[in-house]
Amino acid sequence: MTKIERIKAAIEGRKPDSIPYAIWTHLPGIDMDPVRLAEATFEFYKKYDVDFIKTMNNGMYPIEDLGCTVDYSEISSGGVAKILDTPVKAVEDWSKVKATSIEEGALARELTSLRLLLEMTKGEVPVIFTVFSPITTADKLSNKCLLEHIKNGDGQEVHKALEAITQTTCKLVERAVELGADGIFFASQMSSYNIMSEELYQEYGAYYDKRVIAASKGWFNVLHAHGENIMFNLLEQYPVQVFNWHVWESLPALEEANMMTGKCVMGGIKRMDITNHNKNELQNQIYECVKQLKGRGHILTPGCVIRYPVDEEMLEYIKKAKCKVEAALLKQEIAQKG
């Protein structure tokens, strides 16, 4: 099977020749240059022979054009990006948020990198473009003061800002697919019961989420439900082909999600076990995935981005462990038939 055929088989619930897999990380210092980002992403794909490419954009790109100043200096040592300044500091500041152009600034940079990457891959591997839910972008924009502002205001100014962010994100998604992306990796970082109520998310999250997802006409759209205690009963209804979350770290169970959503599920590896060099744990996680789903309706990946700096030997181990488990399963099936 080709990589495209393998992913499509997984999405359709058929058993591919091998369980498709992928990994991704951040590329600090590289991801602000569209040419270098495209080249490094292509090299990463070739090195680890993944079955699809998730674009490895920096996580703050949606708020750059909205006036934020971001410090990325700690990412290379395993830290996270920090917002140094934002135009949204108080409830009344949400009125300043307007739709931005995808023809210039950070959004044009990310689209340029995507175009260059697609020219390199020449259609040999599925590519999905990373976008963030509007409420995730809004929370980053306010330096995580969004919920406080909703509580202290009437919410209308926040809704106007979310509308502007949604309009921009929809245009970004449409252009990405027009360029040749096979779909989007839709990252939802606020849809957790640990962060807000389901009712509040219905109002400020889900309505805008579904509009962005609908803007993608791709065949390979992934919902990434970030964090613990996710709003599964709400998110399982989203119109995507693939459901991704922190498997083994947050319910639902792998087989449960596959059955309840009727969708291909993506995940199965704890990213921190990669970072912490826990090979036995990684092999066991892959074994449990194969045991539960028998290779159908599953794409093997980490639950989220692998923290930088990465260990190349550990990244290479993931595919080796997958092949080892699959070979053992095949041997067992042959023995049972004999």
Secondary structure, 3 states (H helix, E strand, C coil): CCHHHHHHHHHCCCCCCCCCECCCECCCCCCCCHHHHHHHHHHHHHHHCCCCEECCCCCCHHHHCCCCEEECCCHHHCCCCEEEECCCCCHHHHHHCCCCCCCCHHHHHHHHHHHHHHHHHCCCCCEEEEEECHHHHHHHHCCCCHHHHHHHCCCHHHHHHHHHHHHHHHHHHHHHHHHCCCEEEEEECCCECCCCCHHHHHHHHHHHHHHHHHCCCCCCCEEEECCCCECHHHHCCCCCCEEEECCCCCCCCHHHHHHHHCCEEEEEECHHHHHCCCHHHHHHHHHHHHHHHCCCCEEEEECCCECCCCCHHHHHHHHHHHHHHHHHHHHHHHHHHC
